[in-house]
């Protein structure tokens, strides 16, 4: 089934010089059941040295967006439209050879499951050294020294001996550090971190986030951090983009989105975070319902079947009309509620529930 075209979001120009610019990105997959529009008209800019947090439930299009930036999609089943500029270089129309040259050097990725991403057949040191040799032409000795240097930088103890260990000999936190070392071995200007702390305990999560922040300050790398957890975003991001059903529904600085969210989906994400001062007997407030199928998404606003505030919008606009991404109370949101309604609901109903 072909999903009808819908209006794409409007986005203002970037405030500073954009190192990465994504404009009207659409990514669709051909399946036996029909066309899946995983990303549908996404636009954002990322400045040099800043961190953009992309947050949303599974299936919202977060990972697809960033795999598309890296060119890691199957051209036989995937259609990509729009524009992706990395430091002025167009990536959507770039050849496989051009993308392979950029991956691991100018842009790189830290994957969620380090144990699955690292090969069990090769030592950690060899896997860190390999992209360094490929992109710089360094000798095996030089690459090994670089691997030891990177393991030291990411806080692996006894790097001179651990460089010869295999991934299964590392703890979960150490494997994630090794993945970060591999991603940063060629000093990339763009680092994409795809939920790198999801499988880790809270203490190790904090260590990994601190490590990324320290390395960013040292190298000036731009970071895209993908997560479903606004609590994690609060600890690392400068700017936040909230995705739902392949679209951006809210975008602003971290402080704007966390302190004065302007979208019902953002309110649901905020209310589902456990709070230290909250009553321990008080249950968490999950978002009702489930994310929509991207084979047959809801008409109008994709969030309307789960939205408790749709009755405050006159008529059936939420069901029939796609809201545009527009400025509301300081940052961008895509919702038919008026700016005053958003402000009042957040102040009177949402904020008191956050503790």
C-alpha positions in Angstrom: 0.0 0.0 0.0 1.3 3.4 -0.9 1.0 6.1 1.7 -0.2 9.4 0.3 2.3 12.3 0.4 1.9 14.7 3.3 3.2 18.2 3.8 6.8 18.3 5.2 7.8 20.2 8.2 9.1 23.7 8.0 12.4 24.4 9.7 14.3 27.7 10.3 17.8 28.3 9.2 20.5 27.3 11.6 21.7 29.8 14.1 25.4 29.2 13.4 27.4 27.5 10.7 26.0 24.0 10.3 28.5 21.2 10.1 25.7 18.7 9.3 22.5 19.8 7.6 19.7 17.4 7.0 16.8 18.8 4.9 13.5 17.2 4.1 14.9 13.7 4.5 12.6 10.8 3.4 13.6 7.2 3.8 11.3 4.4 2.7 11.6 0.6 2.5 9.9 -1.7 0.0 8.5 -4.7 1.8 6.1 -7.6 0.9 3.4 -5.8 2.8 3.9 -2.4 1.2 6.0 0.7 1.5 7.3 1.6 5.0 8.1 5.3 5.4 10.5 5.1 8.2 11.5 8.8 7.9 9.1 11.3 6.4 10.3 14.8 5.9 12.9 15.3 8.6 15.1 18.5 8.8 17.7 19.5 11.3 21.1 21.2 11.6 24.0 20.4 13.8 26.8 22.8 14.5 30.4 22.0 15.0 31.2 20.8 18.6 27.6 20.5 19.7 25.6 17.5 20.7 22.1 16.8 19.3 20.0 14.3 21.2 17.5 12.4 19.1 14.8 10.9 21.3 11.8 8.7 20.7 10.3 5.2 21.1 11.4 2.2 19.1 10.3 2.6 15.5 10.2 6.4 15.5 13.0 6.6 12.8 15.9 7.6 15.0 18.4 4.9 14.0 17.2 4.8 10.3 18.0 8.5 10.1 21.5 8.1 11.3 22.3 4.9 9.4 21.2 6.9 6.3 23.6 9.7 7.1 26.4 7.0 7.2 25.1 5.5 4.0 24.4 2.1 5.7 21.3 1.1 3.8 20.5 -1.4 1.1 20.0 0.6 -2.1 17.9 -2.3 -3.6 15.1 -2.0 -1.1 15.6 1.5 0.3 14.6 4.8 -1.3 16.3 8.0 0.1 15.2 11.5 -0.8 16.2 14.9 0.4 19.5 16.4 1.2 22.3 15.5 3.7 25.3 17.9 3.7 28.3 17.0 5.8 30.7 20.0 5.9 29.2 21.0 2.6 29.5 17.5 1.0 26.3 15.9 -0.3 25.8 12.4 1.1 22.5 11.3 -0.5 24.0 11.2 -4.0 27.5 10.3 -3.0 29.0 7.1 -4.4 29.7 4.0 -2.2 33.4 4.7 -2.6 33.0 8.3 -1.4 30.9 7.1 1.6 33.3 4.4 2.5 36.1 6.9 2.6 34.1 9.2 4.9 33.0 6.4 7.3 35.5 5.8 10.0 37.4 8.9 9.2 35.2 12.0 9.0 32.1 10.4 10.5 31.8 7.3 12.6 29.3 5.4 14.8 29.1 3.8 18.3 26.6 1.0 18.2 24.2 0.0 21.0 25.3 -3.6 21.5 29.1 -3.6 21.6 29.3 -7.4 22.0 27.4 -7.9 18.7 29.3 -5.1 16.9 32.7 -6.3 17.9 34.0 -9.4 16.1 34.7 -12.3 18.5 37.4 -13.6 16.2 39.8 -10.7 16.5 41.4 -8.9 19.4 40.1 -5.6 20.5 43.4 -3.9 19.6 43.3 -5.3 16.0 39.7 -4.0 15.5 40.7 -0.6 16.7 43.9 -0.6 14.6 42.2 -1.8 11.4 40.3 1.5 10.5 43.4 3.5 11.4 45.6 1.5 9.0 42.9 1.7 6.3 42.4 5.5 6.4 45.9 6.6 7.2 48.2 4.0 5.7 49.9 3.4 9.0 52.1 0.4 9.6 50.9 -2.4 11.9 53.2 -1.2 14.7 52.0 2.4 14.4 48.4 1.2 14.4 49.0 -1.0 17.4 50.5 2.0 19.2 47.5 4.1 18.2 45.2 1.4 19.6 47.0 1.4 22.9 46.8 5.2 22.9 43.0 5.2 22.3 42.4 2.5 25.0 44.3 4.7 27.4 42.2 7.7 26.4 38.9 5.9 27.0 40.1 4.7 30.4 40.8 1.0 29.8 43.3 -0.1 32.6 46.6 -1.8 31.5 46.0 -1.0 27.9 49.4 -2.5 26.8 48.1 -5.9 27.7 44.3 -5.5 27.3 45.0 -4.5 23.6 45.5 -8.2 22.9 42.3 -9.4 24.7 39.2 -10.5 22.9 35.8 -8.8 23.3 34.4 -11.5 25.6 37.3 -10.8 28.0 36.0 -7.3 28.5 33.1 -6.2 30.8 30.1 -4.5 29.2 31.3 -1.1 30.1 34.8 -1.8 28.8 33.5 -3.1 25.5 31.5 0.1 25.1 34.7 2.1 25.8 36.5 0.0 23.2 33.8 0.8 20.7 34.2 4.5 21.4 38.0 4.1 21.0 37.4 2.4 17.6 35.0 5.2 16.5 37.3 7.9 17.5 40.6 6.4 16.3 40.7 8.6 13.2 39.5 11.8 15.0 36.1 12.0 13.2 34.3 15.3 13.1 30.9 13.6 13.5 30.2 10.9 16.0 26.8 9.1 16.0 26.1 7.2 19.2 23.2 4.8 18.9 21.9 4.2 22.4 25.4 3.3 23.7 24.3 3.2 27.3 21.1 1.2 27.1 22.4 -2.2 28.3 24.7 -0.7 31.0 24.0 -0.2 34.7 23.5 3.4 35.9 27.0 3.9 37.2 28.6 2.8 34.0 26.1 4.8 32.0 27.3 7.9 33.8 30.9 7.0 33.1 30.3 6.6 29.4 28.4 9.9 29.2 31.2 11.7 31.0 33.7 10.1 28.7 31.9 11.3 25.6 31.7 14.8 27.0 35.4 14.9 27.9 36.4 13.6 24.5 34.2 16.1 22.8 35.7 19.0 24.7 39.2 17.7 23.7 38.5 17.1 20.0 35.6 19.4 19.1 33.6 16.5 17.6 30.0 17.0 16.8 27.8 14.3 18.3 24.4 12.8 17.5 23.2 10.9 20.5 20.2 8.5 20.0 18.2 7.4 22.9 14.6 6.7 24.1 15.5 8.2 27.5 15.1 11.9 28.1 17.0 11.5 31.4 20.1 10.4 29.5 19.6 13.3 27.1 19.6 15.7 30.0 23.2 14.7 30.9 24.8 15.1 27.5 22.8 17.1 24.8 22.9 20.7 23.9 19.9 20.4 21.6 17.0 17.9 21.5 15.0 16.6 18.6 11.9 14.5 19.5 10.8 12.0 16.8 7.5 10.2 16.4 6.4 8.1 13.5 9.3 9.2 11.3 8.8 12.9 11.9 10.2 15.6 14.2 7.4 16.6 16.6 9.5 18.9 18.8 12.9 20.6 18.6 14.8 23.0 20.8 17.7 23.4 23.3 17.9 20.8 26.0 16.7 23.4 28.6 13.7 24.4 26.4 12.5 20.8 25.8 13.0 19.6 29.4 11.8 22.7 31.2 8.9 23.7 28.9 8.0 20.9 26.5 5.4 22.0 24.0 4.1 18.7 22.6 1.9 16.0 24.2 4.3 13.3 23.2 7.2 15.2 24.9 5.0 15.5 28.0 4.4 11.7 27.9 8.2 11.1 27.7 8.8 13.4 30.6 6.2 11.9 32.8 7.5 8.4 32.3 10.9 9.3 33.8 11.4 8.1 37.4 12.2 11.0 39.8 14.4 10.9 42.9 11.9 12.9 45.0 8.8 11.2 43.8 6.6 9.1 46.0 7.9 5.5 45.8 4.3 4.2 46.0 3.2 6.3 43.1 3.2 4.3 39.8 5.0 5.6 36.7 2.8 7.2 34.0 3.4 5.4 30.7 2.2 6.8 27.4 -1.0 4.9 26.6 -1.2 2.8 23.5 1.6 1.8 21.1 3.5 3.5 18.4 1.8 3.3 15.0 2.6 1.0 12.1 4.6 2.9 9.5 2.9 0.7 6.8 -0.4 2.4 7.6 0.1 5.4 9.9 -2.8 7.3 11.3 -4.1 10.2 9.3 -3.5 13.8 10.4 -1.3 13.9 13.5 0.2 10.4 14.0 0.1 10.8 17.7 -3.7 11.6 17.9 -4.8 8.1 18.8 -2.7 8.2 22.0 -3.1 11.9 22.8 -5.2 12.8 25.8 -5.4 16.5 24.7 -6.8 16.1 21.2 -10.3 17.1 22.4 -9.0 20.5 23.2 -8.4 21.1 19.5 -11.5 22.3 17.7 -13.2 19.9 15.2 -11.3 16.9 13.8 -8.1 18.7 12.9 -6.0 16.2 14.7 -7.5 13.4 12.7 -7.5 15.1 9.3 -4.7 17.7 9.2 -0.9 17.1 9.7 0.4 19.8 12.1 3.5 21.7 10.9 6.6 22.2 12.9 6.2 25.8 14.1 7.6 28.1 16.8 5.6 27.9 20.1 6.8 29.5 23.3 10.4 29.6 22.4 11.0 26.5 20.4 9.6 24.3 17.6 6.7 21.9 18.0 4.2 20.2 15.7 0.8 20.3 17.4 -2.6 21.8 16.7 -2.9 23.1 20.3 -2.4 26.9 20.4 0.8 28.2 22.0 -1.3 29.5 25.0 -2.9 26.1 25.4 0.5 24.4 25.4 1.9 26.8 27.9 -1.1 26.4 30.2 -1.3 22.6 30.0 2.5 22.2 30.7 2.4 24.7 33.7 -0.8 23.5 35.2 -0.9 19.7 34.5 2.5 18.4 33.4 5.0 20.3 35.5 3.3 19.5 38.9 3.5 15.8 38.0 7.2 15.9 37.3 8.2 16.5 41.0 
